[in-house]
Amino acid sequence: MTTRPRLLVASANRGKVAEYGALLEGLDCVLLSLADAGISGDIEESGSTYEENARIKASTCAVGSGLVTLADDSGLEVDALEGEPGIYSARYAGEDATDAERVAYLLHKLEGVPLARRTARFVCVIAIATPDGDVTFCRGECAGLIVQKPRGEKGFGYDPAFFLPELDCTMAELPADVKNRVSHRGRAAVEARKLLRGFIDEGRCR
């Protein structure tokens, strides 16, 4: 029996892995989580850019698993905070903070800042690494505003605080299919899908 090629998604974030399942739907491969591949423990994100952190995660897991691996690093950049939290988005309110605590901390930092000055963007850089050391990057961005009160129950992370003026709602109020089309991760995944389709056709995913 022929087995389908496998792709490792190097994330312990269940919400993110589920999103990639939808974003890459239709590719002839099986997506594996870190747990599926028997990989445990944290990988230190010691880089100073999204690209460096994504490369570290993807390359480490590709070598450890022997599988083509997708990893991303993403963050929220707020202009009124001089680009914070950026690559530190997941740790902005402390290492063990919940999503709700991160949002609350961000809104506290923006107290008194009018909506017109709360411009921000989500950034996502995807790294796709092979076990033999090749790494390719795909980047996506999504512009918006930071609301004064969180809205919406969908999504994760800073989604309830990120307002999309053209859609008149926050990222956390969007149906999954719409979010996957307009989000930073969705836009980066468009290029990643093309790259991965080539890898599958060439037999580089096994």
BATORMI-743257 format. One line per 3 residues: number of its first residue (from 0); their letters; for each residue x, y, z of N, C-alpha, C. Coordinates in steps of 0.001 Angstrom, whole numbers, plus 500000, padded with zeros to 6 digits. Example, Ala and Ser with C-alpha at 12.3 -4.5 7.8 and 13.67 -1.06 7.14 Angstrom:
2
0	as	513190 494310 507800 512300 495500 507800 513200 496700 507800 ~ 512850 497750 507080 513670 498940 507140 512900 500030 507870
END
This chain:
206
0	mtt	500841 498802 500000 500000 500000 500000 500877 501249 500000 ~ 500559 502213 499139 501328 503449 499058 500938 504371 500201 ~ 501920 504885 500917 501646 505816 502008 501736 507243 501487
3	rpr	500902 508099 502038 500909 509505 501625 502125 510208 502225 ~ 502700 511168 501513 503822 511923 502064 503392 512702 503308 ~ 504356 512950 504177 504067 513600 505455 504757 514961 505524
6	llv	504109 515872 506227 504663 517197 506491 504535 517472 507979 ~ 505632 517830 508614 505611 518142 510041 505364 519636 510240 ~ 504377 519965 511076 504129 521353 511466 504751 521547 512851
9	asa	505791 522356 512920 506577 522496 514151 505941 523513 515086 ~ 504857 523095 515717 504194 523966 516682 503513 523127 517751 ~ 503532 523644 518976 502787 523016 520057 501446 523709 520266
12	nrg	501189 524750 519469 499951 525514 519566 498866 524799 518756 ~ 497896 524207 519456 496869 523425 518766 496041 524278 517802 ~ 495792 525531 518180 495043 526423 517301 495776 526664 515996
15	kva	497089 526835 516094 497893 527084 514892 497952 525856 513995 ~ 498127 524676 514588 498175 523442 513795 496843 523222 513084 ~ 495737 523496 513777 494414 523352 513159 494251 524317 511997
18	eyg	494752 525543 512154 494668 526512 511063 495439 526022 509842 ~ 496613 525457 510062 497387 524966 508924 496694 523785 508248 ~ 495961 522999 509021 495195 521928 508415 494202 522465 507400
21	all	493581 523614 507724 492634 524244 506803 493361 524976 505675 ~ 494440 525680 506008 495166 526465 505006 495802 525596 503930 ~ 496209 524392 504304 496890 523498 503367 495984 522367 502881
24	egl	494688 522496 503153 493747 521467 502738 493819 521277 501214 ~ 493829 520026 500799 493902 519734 499376 495272 519291 498918 ~ 496307 519608 499701 497630 519083 499380 497654 517580 499669
27	dcv	498305 516833 498827 498332 515372 498995 499414 514984 500002 ~ 499166 515338 501266 500107 514983 502326 499365 514899 503651 ~ 499989 514254 504605 499449 514135 505951 500202 515110 506849
30	lls	499464 515983 507533 500097 516919 508460 500292 516256 509812 ~ 501501 516344 510326 501822 515807 511647 502128 516945 512605 ~ 501683 516810 513831 502066 517747 514881 503378 517282 515507
33	lad	503950 518094 516376 505168 517675 517080 504910 516412 517892 ~ 503731 516343 518533 503409 515146 519325 503314 513913 518429 ~ 502725 514070 517240 502615 512951 516302 503987 512403 515924
36	agi	504965 513311 515831 506314 512917 515428 507180 512508 516613 ~ 506603 512522 517814 507348 512127 519003 508367 513146 519459 ~ 508124 514420 519112 509052 515493 519504 508443 516259 520664
39	sgd	509180 516345 521743 508710 517071 522922 509778 518060 523371 ~ 509387 518950 524263 510332 519947 524760 510263 521220 523944 ~ 510673 522300 524567 510624 523601 523912 511876 523830 523074
42	iee	511694 524486 521947 512816 524920 521117 513005 526407 521375 ~ 514162 526793 521849 514407 528188 522209 514412 529059 520964 ~ 513549 530073 520973 513485 531014 519862 514458 532152 520156
45	sgs	515717 531955 519810 516777 532885 520185 517105 533900 519098 ~ 516356 533881 518001 516631 534812 516914 516141 536216 517221 ~ 516568 537168 516392 516162 538564 516564 515172 539008 515489
48	tye	514774 538087 514598 513790 538384 513562 512821 537202 513440 ~ 511692 537446 512786 510754 536356 512526 511433 535253 511710 ~ 512229 535667 510705 512897 534692 509849 513841 533798 510640
51	ena	514621 534393 511528 515579 533599 512313 514854 532604 513211 ~ 513801 533048 513876 513069 532143 514774 512372 531023 514006 ~ 511781 531359 512854 511126 530329 512053 512147 529316 511543
54	rik	513319 529803 511132 514373 528905 510652 514830 527955 511765 ~ 515035 528481 512965 515497 527660 514077 514524 526499 514318 ~ 513232 526813 514376 512231 525780 514660 512135 524766 513527
57	ast	512066 525271 512297 511896 524371 511156 513111 523468 510967 ~ 514305 524048 511030 515523 523267 510796 515752 522240 511891 ~ 515552 522647 513145 515748 521727 514270 514833 520519 514150
60	cav	513575 520774 513841 512602 519672 513767 512778 518836 512504 ~ 513208 519450 511415 513443 518686 510181 514578 517696 510377 ~ 515654 518150 511003 516787 517266 511263 516403 516180 512263
63	gsg	515665 516569 513312 515290 515607 514346 514303 514555 513881 ~ 513444 514916 512933 512387 513991 512492 512696 513307 511164 ~ 513576 513902 510382 513828 513390 509042 512724 513743 508053
66	lvt	511871 514704 508423 510735 515091 507586 510844 516547 507148 ~ 510321 516846 505962 510145 518246 505591 509255 518895 506654 ~ 509685 520064 507136 509021 520681 508285 508647 522125 507997
69	lad	507434 522476 508392 506952 523847 508301 506906 524437 509709 ~ 507475 525615 509843 507392 526343 511114 507144 527800 510794 ~ 506497 528489 511693 506364 529926 511461 506699 530693 512722
72	dsg	506996 531955 512519 507075 532880 513636 506205 534055 513245 ~ 505378 534471 514155 504451 535550 513842 504350 536484 515023 ~ 503853 537670 514758 503736 538633 515833 502858 539799 515443
75	lev	502540 540588 516437 501741 541795 516276 502646 543004 516444 ~ 502617 543917 515500 503429 545129 515572 502497 546333 515669 ~ 502601 547074 516776 501734 548224 517024 502552 549498 516878
78	dal	502130 550382 515989 502915 551581 515689 503075 552495 516895 ~ 502010 552658 517685 502074 553542 518852 503011 553009 519930 ~ 503356 551722 519852 504295 551107 520795 505644 550842 520126
81	ege	505902 551580 519035 507176 551474 518312 507466 550044 517853 ~ 506408 549362 517395 506570 548021 516846 506410 546892 517836 ~ 506243 547210 519123 505982 546153 520106 504591 545559 519860
84	pgi	504392 544298 520282 505355 543370 520886 506236 542618 519891 ~ 505907 542640 518599 506767 542044 517580 507076 540577 517827 ~ 508365 540227 517735 508750 538809 517900 508517 538307 519328
87	ysa	508247 539229 520247 507999 538832 521635 506507 538734 521943 ~ 505665 538679 520921 504208 538711 521116 503710 537629 522060 ~ 504228 536418 521922 503749 535305 522760 504190 535448 524208
90	rya	505239 536226 524451 505780 536359 525813 505607 537773 526369 ~ 504806 538583 525705 504701 540009 526032 504223 540256 527458 ~ 503299 539432 527919 502753 539605 529268 503341 538594 530252
93	ged	504434 537949 529875 505057 536935 530713 504999 535573 530058 ~ 505928 534715 530431 506064 533404 529792 504811 532552 529892 ~ 504110 532610 531018 502972 531720 531239 501623 532422 531111
96	atd	501608 533611 530524 500355 534362 530399 499398 533668 529436 ~ 498115 533810 529706 497086 533288 528797 496851 534294 527675 ~ 496107 533862 526654 495767 534784 525572 495025 536003 526108
99	aer	494082 535771 527021 493302 536879 527580 494201 537850 528343 ~ 495187 537333 529045 496107 538191 529784 497000 538991 528844 ~ 497399 538391 527729 498212 539130 526748 497420 540283 526143
102	vay	496165 540004 525797 495316 541054 525233 495113 542170 526250 ~ 494826 541803 527491 494607 542805 528541 495846 543670 528746 ~ 497020 543049 528717 498263 543800 528897 498479 544766 527736
105	llh	498221 544301 526517 498365 545166 525345 497433 546367 525444 ~ 496181 546130 525792 495222 547229 525883 495589 548195 527000 ~ 496152 547672 528082 496625 548539 529160 497739 549463 528661
108	kle	498658 548921 527860 499760 549725 527328 499261 550828 526393 ~ 498067 550618 525807 497528 551583 524848 496463 552496 525448 ~ 496300 552458 526756 495301 553312 527395 495559 554774 527037
111	gvp	494491 555463 526628 494605 556877 526291 495000 557153 524850 ~ 495364 556122 524121 495739 556301 522713 494473 556221 521868 ~ 494152 557259 521073 492921 557230 520270 492982 556168 519177
114	lar	491806 555728 518744 491721 554628 517781 492522 554923 516513 ~ 492499 556163 516053 493189 556498 514803 494700 556274 514894 ~ 495236 556274 516108 496681 556076 516291 497017 554648 516713
117	rta	496031 553775 516703 496247 552383 517118 496504 551473 515906 ~ 497150 552014 514894 497451 551220 513700 498432 550102 514037 ~ 498227 548964 513393 499027 547783 513717 499011 546825 512537
120	rfv	499848 545830 512624 499838 544780 511604 500229 543462 512250 ~ 499625 542405 511762 500072 541050 512060 501086 540658 510982 ~ 502165 540013 511388 503197 539540 510463 503407 538054 510693
123	cvi	503536 537298 509616 503839 535875 509712 504925 535526 508704 ~ 505950 534839 509173 506979 534301 508289 506983 532786 508451 ~ 506753 532083 507355 506800 530627 507333 508156 530185 506811
126	aia	508779 529252 507508 510009 528609 507027 509685 527154 506720 ~ 510108 526700 505566 509964 525289 505199 511370 524721 505049 ~ 511698 523752 505910 513045 523189 505967 513035 521722 505586
129	tpd	514091 521294 504923 514271 519888 504587 515331 519292 505511 ~ 515330 517981 505703 516323 517361 506587 517767 517584 506144 ~ 517958 517887 504852 519336 518104 504382 519771 519559 504458
132	gdv	518954 520418 505064 519400 521770 505379 518864 522899 504535 ~ 518065 522614 503514 517474 523694 502717 516350 524371 503493 ~ 516298 525717 503439 515228 526468 504101 514716 527537 503141
135	tfc	513394 527624 503008 512759 528634 502170 511731 529388 503009 ~ 511613 530703 502771 510721 531541 503565 509556 532074 502736 ~ 508401 532221 503392 507217 532847 502814 506689 533837 503855
138	rge	506329 535070 503433 505932 536112 504376 504547 536648 504032 ~ 503768 536928 505074 502458 537529 504890 502193 538575 505959 ~ 501443 539627 505606 501100 540685 506552 499624 541036 506425
141	cag	499061 541548 507515 497665 541971 507540 497570 543226 508401 ~ 497063 544330 507829 497007 545607 508538 495653 545812 509201 ~ 495655 546518 510348 494411 546799 511041 494616 547806 512159
144	liv	493699 547798 513123 493733 548689 514278 493514 547870 515554 ~ 494020 548386 516669 493789 547731 517962 492588 548377 518640 ~ 491562 547578 518903 490342 548108 519521 490578 548415 520997
147	qkp	489622 549130 521598 489744 549481 523013 489224 548388 523930 ~ 488329 547537 523416 487821 546385 524167 487818 545172 523249 ~ 488248 544004 523743 488275 542805 522892 486878 542401 522452
150	rge	486805 541873 521226 485523 541444 520659 485713 540128 519919 ~ 484764 539200 520108 484776 537955 519364 485308 536783 520160 ~ 484849 535605 519822 485203 534381 520535 486009 533407 519683
153	kgf	486199 533715 518410 486917 532798 517528 488409 533123 517550 ~ 489192 532279 516875 490622 532552 516763 491361 532332 518066 ~ 492529 532942 518159 493362 532820 519356 494334 533995 519387
156	gyd	495146 534042 520435 496138 535108 520538 495502 536481 520643 ~ 495986 537417 519831 495510 538802 519870 494324 539043 518942 ~ 493758 537985 518380 492658 538147 517424 491508 539019 517947
159	paf	491082 538905 519225 489948 539716 519682 490241 541216 519741 ~ 491510 541588 519698 491881 543006 519787 492226 543615 518432 ~ 492268 542798 517391 492742 543258 516081 491556 543498 515156
162	flp	491306 544782 514843 490145 545209 514067 490518 545421 512602 ~ 489683 544880 511720 489871 545017 510272 488839 546007 509743 ~ 489228 547261 509479 488251 548286 509059 487452 547893 507825
165	eld	488107 547247 506851 487411 546915 505608 486327 545864 505809 ~ 486419 545087 506886 485416 544061 507190 484548 544442 508378 ~ 484895 545542 509057 484139 546069 510196 483973 545035 511310
168	ctm	485054 544312 511598 485015 543339 512695 486443 543008 513106 ~ 486559 542362 514272 487881 541919 514693 488192 540561 514059 ~ 489459 540187 514132 489859 538887 513599 489118 537751 514309
171	ael	488781 537955 515586 488101 536915 516367 486615 536820 516063 ~ 486097 537735 515231 484690 537678 514835 484505 537081 513441 ~ 485602 536746 512778 485537 536238 511414 485276 534741 511370
174	pad	484460 534276 510420 484380 532832 510174 485761 532336 509748 ~ 486058 531075 510028 487396 530541 509775 487815 530675 508318 ~ 486873 530458 507389 487255 530515 505984 487641 531922 505552
177	vkn	486978 532932 506117 487320 534322 505796 488663 534687 506433 ~ 488836 534298 507686 490102 534581 508355 491271 533968 507590 ~ 491114 532751 507149 492202 532080 506443 492531 532747 505110
180	rvs	491587 533513 504579 491828 534215 503323 492543 535546 503535 ~ 492228 536247 504638 492736 537617 504806 493871 537734 505823 ~ 494078 536723 506654 495064 536846 507733 496493 536812 507217
183	hrg	497400 537247 508076 498830 537205 507770 499284 535775 507504 ~ 498781 534837 508317 499162 533434 508146 498573 532876 506856 ~ 497349 533272 506540 496726 532820 505310 497476 533315 504086
186	raa	497930 534553 504126 498646 535115 502985 500016 534465 502811 ~ 500702 534209 503906 501987 533508 503805 501791 532084 503314 ~ 500674 531462 503713 500414 530066 503352 500124 529888 501867
189	vea	499675 530956 501188 499438 530860 499750 500735 530493 499024 ~ 501827 531174 499393 503124 530870 498786 503666 529534 499282 ~ 503439 529243 500553 503921 527972 501108 503253 526787 500424
192	rkl	501976 526926 500112 501246 525846 499447 501879 525539 498080 ~ 502221 526586 497322 502846 526385 496015 504176 525654 496161 ~ 504961 526072 497140 506262 525459 497365 506115 523990 497763
195	lrg	505194 523728 498676 505012 522362 499165 504467 521441 498082 ~ 503618 521973 497218 503115 521141 496122 504276 520664 495244 ~ 505254 521560 495029 506440 521165 494275 507256 520118 495005
198	fid	507401 520276 496322 508137 519291 497127 507475 517924 497029 ~ 506148 517907 497106 505421 516624 497044 505600 515984 495673 ~ 505467 516798 494630 505614 516262 493269 507014 515719 493020
201	egr	508015 516350 493662 509403 515917 493494 509784 514756 494405 ~ 508856 514364 495289 509143 513275 496210 510002 513665 497389 ~ 510086 514967 497684 510919 515416 498816 510195 515241 500153
204	cr	508868 515174 500127 508093 514846 501330 507868 513332 501297 ~ 508157 512668 502411 508052 511200 502391 507212 510713 503576
END
